[in-house]
Amino acid sequence: MNKVLIAAAASVFVLAGCSSDPEEAAMSEVEQLSNQVAQLSSEVEALKSEKADAEMKAQEATDAAMAAKEEAMRANERIDNIANSYTK
């Protein structure tokens, strides 16, 4: 049992010794991934900005449509009033 514990402890120290000095390839990969994360973050911010602009334009279009509908209802009411005044 003690031999197993000693072997496990030794393997931990060996593995720790191997991982203490990162390889140049691993550092290069980490740098590439960091650059990708930065690029994707800027793309996300740009898309959020575009979404906000689109939502604002959609709201403006909705407001314009409601105003046109209200104006059409008032025009129809005036036409109905004119038609009623001729029949009397």
Sequence and secondary structure as in RCSB ss.txt:
>XXXX:A:sequence
MNKVLIAAAASVFVLAGCSSDPEEAAMSEVEQLSNQVAQLSSEVEALKSEKADAEMKAQEATDAAMAAKEEAMRA
NERIDNIANSYTK
>XXXX:A:secstr
 HHHHHHHHHHHHHHHHHHSS  HHHHHHHHHHHHHHHHHHHHHHHHHHHHHHHHHHHHHHHHHHHHHHHHHHHH
HHHHHHHHHHHH 
